[in-house]
Amino acid sequence: MNISTLDNLNLNSIGYIYSLNTSENIKRRLLDLGLVRNTCIKPIFISPFSGLKAYEFRGFLLAIRNEDASKIEIYTN
């Protein structure tokens, strides 16, 4: 198992949530959306100017700032 952060996951690569080390407000929102441990997540779009990536998980898309993604630990097989 390789542990890294979400911002380092390449486009169309699959990772699994390991832990959320974000602020409590963001952590609560992500948990409410279903971004819990072992959730499969895949980056599918990078915004060229705004520092955002769009991630697909649980059948929908969510844009997460790179600053916040760097605080989300993932693992890959």
Biopython code that builds the backbone (N, CA, C, O; Angstrom):
import numpy as np
from Bio.PDB.StructureBuilder import StructureBuilder

atoms = [
    (1, "MET", "N", (0.852, -1.175, 0.000)),
    (1, "MET", "CA", (0.000, 0.000, 0.000)),
    (1, "MET", "C", (0.895, 1.234, 0.000)),
    (1, "MET", "O", (1.764, 1.380, 0.860)),
    (2, "ASN", "N", (0.676, 2.124, -0.974)),
    (2, "ASN", "CA", (1.420, 3.377, -1.078)),
    (2, "ASN", "C", (0.538, 4.522, -0.596)),
    (2, "ASN", "O", (-0.554, 4.733, -1.124)),
    (3, "ILE", "N", (1.011, 5.261, 0.406)),
    (3, "ILE", "CA", (0.241, 6.395, 0.922)),
    (3, "ILE", "C", (0.827, 7.682, 0.351)),
    (3, "ILE", "O", (2.041, 7.890, 0.356)),
    (4, "SER", "N", (-0.064, 8.537, -0.141)),
    (4, "SER", "CA", (0.312, 9.816, -0.727)),
    (4, "SER", "C", (-0.810, 10.803, -0.405)),
    (4, "SER", "O", (-1.684, 10.517, 0.412)),
    (5, "THR", "N", (-0.776, 11.958, -1.051)),
    (5, "THR", "CA", (-1.867, 12.915, -0.881)),
    (5, "THR", "C", (-2.661, 13.022, -2.176)),
    (5, "THR", "O", (-2.156, 12.714, -3.256)),
    (6, "LEU", "N", (-3.886, 13.454, -2.055)),
    (6, "LEU", "CA", (-4.803, 13.493, -3.185)),
    (6, "LEU", "C", (-4.303, 14.386, -4.303)),
    (6, "LEU", "O", (-4.541, 14.081, -5.472)),
    (7, "ASP", "N", (-3.623, 15.472, -3.990)),
    (7, "ASP", "CA", (-3.129, 16.371, -5.036)),
    (7, "ASP", "C", (-2.050, 15.725, -5.900)),
    (7, "ASP", "O", (-1.779, 16.215, -6.996)),
    (8, "ASN", "N", (-1.428, 14.642, -5.441)),
    (8, "ASN", "CA", (-0.392, 13.946, -6.209)),
    (8, "ASN", "C", (-0.932, 12.816, -7.082)),
    (8, "ASN", "O", (-0.175, 12.192, -7.826)),
    (9, "LEU", "N", (-2.232, 12.549, -6.995)),
    (9, "LEU", "CA", (-2.827, 11.478, -7.788)),
    (9, "LEU", "C", (-2.977, 11.942, -9.233)),
    (9, "LEU", "O", (-3.558, 12.996, -9.494)),
    (10, "ASN", "N", (-2.457, 11.161, -10.162)),
    (10, "ASN", "CA", (-2.507, 11.512, -11.584)),
    (10, "ASN", "C", (-3.918, 11.408, -12.132)),
    (10, "ASN", "O", (-4.754, 10.679, -11.597)),
    (11, "LEU", "N", (-4.176, 12.151, -13.214)),
    (11, "LEU", "CA", (-5.482, 12.093, -13.872)),
    (11, "LEU", "C", (-5.832, 10.654, -14.236)),
    (11, "LEU", "O", (-4.989, 9.883, -14.694)),
    (12, "ASN", "N", (-7.086, 10.322, -14.021)),
    (12, "ASN", "CA", (-7.657, 9.010, -14.343)),
    (12, "ASN", "C", (-7.001, 7.846, -13.607)),
    (12, "ASN", "O", (-7.170, 6.693, -14.002)),
    (13, "SER", "N", (-6.258, 8.133, -12.548)),
    (13, "SER", "CA", (-5.727, 7.090, -11.681)),
    (13, "SER", "C", (-6.667, 6.943, -10.494)),
    (13, "SER", "O", (-7.322, 7.903, -10.088)),
    (14, "ILE", "N", (-6.728, 5.768, -9.955)),
    (14, "ILE", "CA", (-7.648, 5.512, -8.849)),
    (14, "ILE", "C", (-6.887, 5.456, -7.535)),
    (14, "ILE", "O", (-5.839, 4.820, -7.423)),
    (15, "GLY", "N", (-7.444, 6.138, -6.549)),
    (15, "GLY", "CA", (-6.911, 6.096, -5.202)),
    (15, "GLY", "C", (-8.049, 5.845, -4.230)),
    (15, "GLY", "O", (-9.221, 5.896, -4.603)),
    (16, "TYR", "N", (-7.696, 5.575, -2.987)),
    (16, "TYR", "CA", (-8.685, 5.302, -1.948)),
    (16, "TYR", "C", (-8.384, 6.198, -0.754)),
    (16, "TYR", "O", (-7.232, 6.333, -0.343)),
    (17, "ILE", "N", (-9.417, 6.802, -0.209)),
    (17, "ILE", "CA", (-9.236, 7.729, 0.909)),
    (17, "ILE", "C", (-8.668, 6.995, 2.109)),
    (17, "ILE", "O", (-9.153, 5.931, 2.493)),
    (18, "TYR", "N", (-7.634, 7.579, 2.694)),
    (18, "TYR", "CA", (-7.019, 7.033, 3.900)),
    (18, "TYR", "C", (-7.370, 7.888, 5.113)),
    (18, "TYR", "O", (-7.809, 7.367, 6.138)),
    (19, "SER", "N", (-7.174, 9.217, 4.997)),
    (19, "SER", "CA", (-7.545, 10.117, 6.100)),
    (19, "SER", "C", (-7.742, 11.536, 5.593)),
    (19, "SER", "O", (-7.185, 11.929, 4.568)),
    (20, "LEU", "N", (-8.539, 12.295, 6.324)),
    (20, "LEU", "CA", (-8.802, 13.702, 6.015)),
    (20, "LEU", "C", (-8.155, 14.548, 7.099)),
    (20, "LEU", "O", (-8.558, 14.485, 8.260)),
    (21, "ASN", "N", (-7.160, 15.336, 6.730)),
    (21, "ASN", "CA", (-6.443, 16.179, 7.684)),
    (21, "ASN", "C", (-6.719, 17.656, 7.421)),
    (21, "ASN", "O", (-5.871, 18.511, 7.677)),
    (22, "THR", "N", (-7.902, 17.945, 6.913)),
    (22, "THR", "CA", (-8.300, 19.310, 6.579)),
    (22, "THR", "C", (-8.884, 19.994, 7.805)),
    (22, "THR", "O", (-8.980, 19.397, 8.878)),
    (23, "SER", "N", (-9.275, 21.261, 7.634)),
    (23, "SER", "CA", (-9.932, 21.968, 8.731)),
    (23, "SER", "C", (-11.253, 21.273, 9.046)),
    (23, "SER", "O", (-11.788, 20.543, 8.212)),
    (24, "GLU", "N", (-11.766, 21.495, 10.222)),
    (24, "GLU", "CA", (-13.003, 20.828, 10.653)),
    (24, "GLU", "C", (-14.192, 21.133, 9.748)),
    (24, "GLU", "O", (-15.006, 20.248, 9.483)),
    (25, "ASN", "N", (-14.307, 22.387, 9.264)),
    (25, "ASN", "CA", (-15.419, 22.739, 8.377)),
    (25, "ASN", "C", (-15.375, 21.941, 7.085)),
    (25, "ASN", "O", (-16.390, 21.390, 6.658)),
    (26, "ILE", "N", (-14.217, 21.876, 6.467)),
    (26, "ILE", "CA", (-14.077, 21.147, 5.209)),
    (26, "ILE", "C", (-14.216, 19.652, 5.451)),
    (26, "ILE", "O", (-14.851, 18.949, 4.666)),
    (27, "LYS", "N", (-13.631, 19.173, 6.520)),
    (27, "LYS", "CA", (-13.730, 17.752, 6.847)),
    (27, "LYS", "C", (-15.184, 17.330, 7.012)),
    (27, "LYS", "O", (-15.585, 16.282, 6.506)),
    (28, "ARG", "N", (-15.969, 18.129, 7.709)),
    (28, "ARG", "CA", (-17.384, 17.810, 7.926)),
    (28, "ARG", "C", (-18.135, 17.770, 6.596)),
    (28, "ARG", "O", (-18.956, 16.879, 6.379)),
    (29, "ARG", "N", (-17.864, 18.719, 5.711)),
    (29, "ARG", "CA", (-18.523, 18.748, 4.401)),
    (29, "ARG", "C", (-18.156, 17.529, 3.576)),
    (29, "ARG", "O", (-19.024, 16.912, 2.960)),
    (30, "LEU", "N", (-16.883, 17.178, 3.557)),
    (30, "LEU", "CA", (-16.445, 16.021, 2.783)),
    (30, "LEU", "C", (-17.035, 14.722, 3.331)),
    (30, "LEU", "O", (-17.446, 13.850, 2.566)),
    (31, "LEU", "N", (-17.074, 14.602, 4.635)),
    (31, "LEU", "CA", (-17.682, 13.418, 5.242)),
    (31, "LEU", "C", (-19.169, 13.335, 4.914)),
    (31, "LEU", "O", (-19.684, 12.254, 4.627)),
    (32, "ASP", "N", (-19.854, 14.462, 4.955)),
    (32, "ASP", "CA", (-21.281, 14.491, 4.620)),
    (32, "ASP", "C", (-21.536, 14.083, 3.172)),
    (32, "ASP", "O", (-22.585, 13.521, 2.861)),
    (33, "LEU", "N", (-20.587, 14.363, 2.294)),
    (33, "LEU", "CA", (-20.713, 13.986, 0.885)),
    (33, "LEU", "C", (-20.338, 12.520, 0.645)),
    (33, "LEU", "O", (-20.498, 12.015, -0.466)),
    (34, "GLY", "N", (-19.853, 11.854, 1.657)),
    (34, "GLY", "CA", (-19.514, 10.447, 1.530)),
    (34, "GLY", "C", (-18.050, 10.170, 1.277)),
    (34, "GLY", "O", (-17.689, 9.054, 0.903)),
    (35, "LEU", "N", (-17.213, 11.147, 1.471)),
    (35, "LEU", "CA", (-15.773, 10.963, 1.271)),
    (35, "LEU", "C", (-15.176, 10.426, 2.571)),
    (35, "LEU", "O", (-14.538, 11.156, 3.329)),
    (36, "VAL", "N", (-15.398, 9.147, 2.806)),
    (36, "VAL", "CA", (-14.947, 8.489, 4.032)),
    (36, "VAL", "C", (-13.825, 7.509, 3.687)),
    (36, "VAL", "O", (-13.529, 7.276, 2.515)),
    (37, "ARG", "N", (-13.222, 6.955, 4.698)),
    (37, "ARG", "CA", (-12.100, 6.027, 4.507)),
    (37, "ARG", "C", (-12.487, 4.897, 3.552)),
    (37, "ARG", "O", (-13.594, 4.363, 3.621)),
    (38, "ASN", "N", (-11.571, 4.546, 2.672)),
    (38, "ASN", "CA", (-11.705, 3.491, 1.663)),
    (38, "ASN", "C", (-12.595, 3.858, 0.486)),
    (38, "ASN", "O", (-12.884, 2.999, -0.347)),
    (39, "THR", "N", (-13.041, 5.113, 0.391)),
    (39, "THR", "CA", (-13.815, 5.547, -0.771)),
    (39, "THR", "C", (-12.902, 5.646, -1.981)),
    (39, "THR", "O", (-11.820, 6.228, -1.902)),
    (40, "CYS", "N", (-13.332, 5.081, -3.092)),
    (40, "CYS", "CA", (-12.593, 5.140, -4.350)),
    (40, "CYS", "C", (-12.744, 6.542, -4.940)),
    (40, "CYS", "O", (-13.858, 7.058, -5.019)),
    (41, "ILE", "N", (-11.640, 7.162, -5.353)),
    (41, "ILE", "CA", (-11.677, 8.521, -5.891)),
    (41, "ILE", "C", (-10.729, 8.605, -7.088)),
    (41, "ILE", "O", (-9.672, 7.975, -7.108)),
    (42, "LYS", "N", (-11.134, 9.402, -8.090)),
    (42, "LYS", "CA", (-10.340, 9.520, -9.315)),
    (42, "LYS", "C", (-10.380, 10.958, -9.823)),
    (42, "LYS", "O", (-11.466, 11.486, -10.062)),
    (43, "PRO", "N", (-9.224, 11.610, -9.996)),
    (43, "PRO", "CA", (-9.194, 12.946, -10.598)),
    (43, "PRO", "C", (-9.458, 12.843, -12.102)),
    (43, "PRO", "O", (-8.844, 12.030, -12.793)),
    (44, "ILE", "N", (-10.376, 13.675, -12.601)),
    (44, "ILE", "CA", (-10.703, 13.575, -14.023)),
    (44, "ILE", "C", (-10.525, 14.877, -14.785)),
    (44, "ILE", "O", (-10.591, 14.878, -16.015)),
    (45, "PHE", "N", (-10.300, 15.991, -14.087)),
    (45, "PHE", "CA", (-10.132, 17.263, -14.779)),
    (45, "PHE", "C", (-9.284, 18.198, -13.932)),
    (45, "PHE", "O", (-9.476, 18.293, -12.720)),
    (46, "ILE", "N", (-8.348, 18.888, -14.569)),
    (46, "ILE", "CA", (-7.533, 19.896, -13.888)),
    (46, "ILE", "C", (-7.868, 21.252, -14.478)),
    (46, "ILE", "O", (-7.823, 21.432, -15.695)),
    (47, "SER", "N", (-8.199, 22.194, -13.633)),
    (47, "SER", "CA", (-8.451, 23.556, -14.077)),
    (47, "SER", "C", (-7.102, 24.232, -14.317)),
    (47, "SER", "O", (-6.251, 24.223, -13.428)),
    (48, "PRO", "N", (-6.889, 24.810, -15.484)),
    (48, "PRO", "CA", (-5.571, 25.354, -15.804)),
    (48, "PRO", "C", (-5.190, 26.621, -15.030)),
    (48, "PRO", "O", (-4.005, 26.934, -14.915)),
    (49, "PHE", "N", (-6.168, 27.346, -14.501)),
    (49, "PHE", "CA", (-5.843, 28.628, -13.886)),
    (49, "PHE", "C", (-6.204, 28.751, -12.409)),
    (49, "PHE", "O", (-5.575, 29.532, -11.694)),
    (50, "SER", "N", (-7.184, 28.015, -11.938)),
    (50, "SER", "CA", (-7.706, 28.299, -10.607)),
    (50, "SER", "C", (-7.190, 27.399, -9.491)),
    (50, "SER", "O", (-7.581, 27.589, -8.340)),
    (51, "GLY", "N", (-6.320, 26.418, -9.786)),
    (51, "GLY", "CA", (-5.809, 25.563, -8.729)),
    (51, "GLY", "C", (-6.820, 24.562, -8.219)),
    (51, "GLY", "O", (-6.773, 24.171, -7.053)),
    (52, "LEU", "N", (-7.739, 24.141, -9.083)),
    (52, "LEU", "CA", (-8.764, 23.160, -8.726)),
    (52, "LEU", "C", (-8.588, 21.897, -9.550)),
    (52, "LEU", "O", (-8.079, 21.930, -10.670)),
    (53, "LYS", "N", (-9.019, 20.789, -8.975)),
    (53, "LYS", "CA", (-9.154, 19.537, -9.718)),
    (53, "LYS", "C", (-10.561, 19.023, -9.465)),
    (53, "LYS", "O", (-11.112, 19.189, -8.377)),
    (54, "ALA", "N", (-11.133, 18.399, -10.480)),
    (54, "ALA", "CA", (-12.433, 17.749, -10.330)),
    (54, "ALA", "C", (-12.185, 16.271, -10.079)),
    (54, "ALA", "O", (-11.431, 15.621, -10.802)),
    (55, "TYR", "N", (-12.828, 15.754, -9.046)),
    (55, "TYR", "CA", (-12.676, 14.355, -8.660)),
    (55, "TYR", "C", (-14.016, 13.655, -8.769)),
    (55, "TYR", "O", (-15.063, 14.223, -8.459)),
    (56, "GLU", "N", (-13.963, 12.409, -9.218)),
    (56, "GLU", "CA", (-15.169, 11.591, -9.303)),
    (56, "GLU", "C", (-15.133, 10.561, -8.176)),
    (56, "GLU", "O", (-14.153, 9.834, -8.011)),
    (57, "PHE", "N", (-16.217, 10.513, -7.409)),
    (57, "PHE", "CA", (-16.378, 9.481, -6.392)),
    (57, "PHE", "C", (-17.858, 9.326, -6.095)),
    (57, "PHE", "O", (-18.615, 10.295, -6.136)),
    (58, "ARG", "N", (-18.257, 8.125, -5.802)),
    (58, "ARG", "CA", (-19.648, 7.786, -5.490)),
    (58, "ARG", "C", (-20.638, 8.286, -6.545)),
    (58, "ARG", "O", (-21.778, 8.622, -6.222)),
    (59, "GLY", "N", (-20.198, 8.332, -7.806)),
    (59, "GLY", "CA", (-21.086, 8.665, -8.902)),
    (59, "GLY", "C", (-21.286, 10.140, -9.179)),
    (59, "GLY", "O", (-22.143, 10.492, -9.989)),
    (60, "PHE", "N", (-20.528, 11.018, -8.537)),
    (60, "PHE", "CA", (-20.634, 12.441, -8.859)),
    (60, "PHE", "C", (-19.277, 13.105, -8.858)),
    (60, "PHE", "O", (-18.275, 12.504, -8.471)),
    (61, "LEU", "N", (-19.254, 14.354, -9.295)),
    (61, "LEU", "CA", (-18.013, 15.127, -9.387)),
    (61, "LEU", "C", (-17.961, 16.183, -8.305)),
    (61, "LEU", "O", (-18.984, 16.754, -7.926)),
    (62, "LEU", "N", (-16.762, 16.437, -7.810)),
    (62, "LEU", "CA", (-16.550, 17.474, -6.815)),
    (62, "LEU", "C", (-15.221, 18.154, -7.112)),
    (62, "LEU", "O", (-14.205, 17.484, -7.296)),
    (63, "ALA", "N", (-15.226, 19.472, -7.158)),
    (63, "ALA", "CA", (-13.991, 20.233, -7.339)),
    (63, "ALA", "C", (-13.392, 20.509, -5.959)),
    (63, "ALA", "O", (-14.070, 20.986, -5.049)),
    (64, "ILE", "N", (-12.114, 20.198, -5.836)),
    (64, "ILE", "CA", (-11.400, 20.409, -4.576)),
    (64, "ILE", "C", (-10.153, 21.226, -4.874)),
    (64, "ILE", "O", (-9.411, 20.930, -5.810)),
    (65, "ARG", "N", (-9.934, 22.256, -4.068)),
    (65, "ARG", "CA", (-8.731, 23.073, -4.234)),
    (65, "ARG", "C", (-7.490, 22.236, -3.941)),
    (65, "ARG", "O", (-7.511, 21.354, -3.082)),
    (66, "ASN", "N", (-6.425, 22.519, -4.652)),
    (66, "ASN", "CA", (-5.171, 21.793, -4.443)),
    (66, "ASN", "C", (-4.667, 21.943, -3.013)),
    (66, "ASN", "O", (-4.075, 21.020, -2.452)),
    (67, "GLU", "N", (-4.904, 23.100, -2.437)),
    (67, "GLU", "CA", (-4.508, 23.356, -1.048)),
    (67, "GLU", "C", (-5.179, 22.363, -0.098)),
    (67, "GLU", "O", (-4.543, 21.853, 0.824)),
    (68, "ASP", "N", (-6.463, 22.093, -0.326)),
    (68, "ASP", "CA", (-7.191, 21.141, 0.513)),
    (68, "ASP", "C", (-6.850, 19.697, 0.140)),
    (68, "ASP", "O", (-6.755, 18.835, 1.014)),
    (69, "ALA", "N", (-6.668, 19.434, -1.147)),
    (69, "ALA", "CA", (-6.323, 18.082, -1.595)),
    (69, "ALA", "C", (-4.972, 17.632, -1.034)),
    (69, "ALA", "O", (-4.742, 16.439, -0.837)),
    (70, "SER", "N", (-4.099, 18.577, -0.782)),
    (70, "SER", "CA", (-2.791, 18.220, -0.232)),
    (70, "SER", "C", (-2.890, 17.751, 1.234)),
    (70, "SER", "O", (-1.918, 17.240, 1.789)),
    (71, "LYS", "N", (-4.045, 17.925, 1.841)),
    (71, "LYS", "CA", (-4.264, 17.506, 3.236)),
    (71, "LYS", "C", (-5.109, 16.246, 3.339)),
    (71, "LYS", "O", (-5.462, 15.812, 4.436)),
    (72, "ILE", "N", (-5.429, 15.663, 2.190)),
    (72, "ILE", "CA", (-6.213, 14.428, 2.150)),
    (72, "ILE", "C", (-5.282, 13.283, 1.769)),
    (72, "ILE", "O", (-4.728, 13.268, 0.670)),
    (73, "GLU", "N", (-5.113, 12.337, 2.665)),
    (73, "GLU", "CA", (-4.233, 11.210, 2.395)),
    (73, "GLU", "C", (-4.997, 10.110, 1.672)),
    (73, "GLU", "O", (-6.145, 9.808, 1.996)),
    (74, "ILE", "N", (-4.332, 9.523, 0.689)),
    (74, "ILE", "CA", (-4.915, 8.424, -0.077)),
    (74, "ILE", "C", (-3.927, 7.277, -0.114)),
    (74, "ILE", "O", (-2.746, 7.440, 0.191)),
    (75, "TYR", "N", (-4.435, 6.109, -0.494)),
    (75, "TYR", "CA", (-3.532, 5.000, -0.766)),
    (75, "TYR", "C", (-3.895, 4.396, -2.105)),
    (75, "TYR", "O", (-5.036, 4.490, -2.557)),
    (76, "THR", "N", (-2.914, 3.775, -2.732)),
    (76, "THR", "CA", (-3.104, 3.097, -4.000)),
    (76, "THR", "C", (-2.585, 1.671, -3.847)),
    (76, "THR", "O", (-1.746, 1.384, -2.994)),
    (77, "ASN", "N", (-3.094, 0.807, -4.674)),
    (77, "ASN", "CA", (-2.655, -0.592, -4.619)),
    (77, "ASN", "C", (-1.490, -0.840, -5.523)),
    (77, "ASN", "O", (-0.995, -1.965, -5.599)),
]
sb = StructureBuilder()
sb.init_structure("model")
sb.init_model(0)
sb.init_chain("A")
sb.init_seg("    ")
for serial, (resi, resn, name, xyz) in enumerate(atoms, 1):
    if name == "N":
        sb.init_residue(resn, " ", resi, " ")
    sb.init_atom(name, np.array(xyz, "f"), 0.0, 1.0, " ", f" {name:<3s}", serial, name[0])
structure = sb.get_structure()
